[in-house]
Amino acid sequence: MQVPADQPAPEMPGGFAVLPQRWIVECTFAWLVRNRRLAKDWEGSNGWRFTAEVRHEAIDSH
């Protein structure tokens, strides 16, 4: 950004602010993407369903 010499530089907001609810949405999308094979029945074995359920419960228990 170029500022003319006769004007002061604009103040920029400092730091990083975490959005309070964003991480919940991010975790949900990440879980869905990890287990997307279950949404389309690409792999219909009970083993994959069980693995996904165990992973989901392990994440929810924290």
Buried (B, 14 or more C-beta within 10 A) or exposed (E): EEEEEEEEEEEEEEEEEEEEEEEEEEEEEEBEEEBEEBEEEEEEEEEBBEEBEEEEEEEEEE
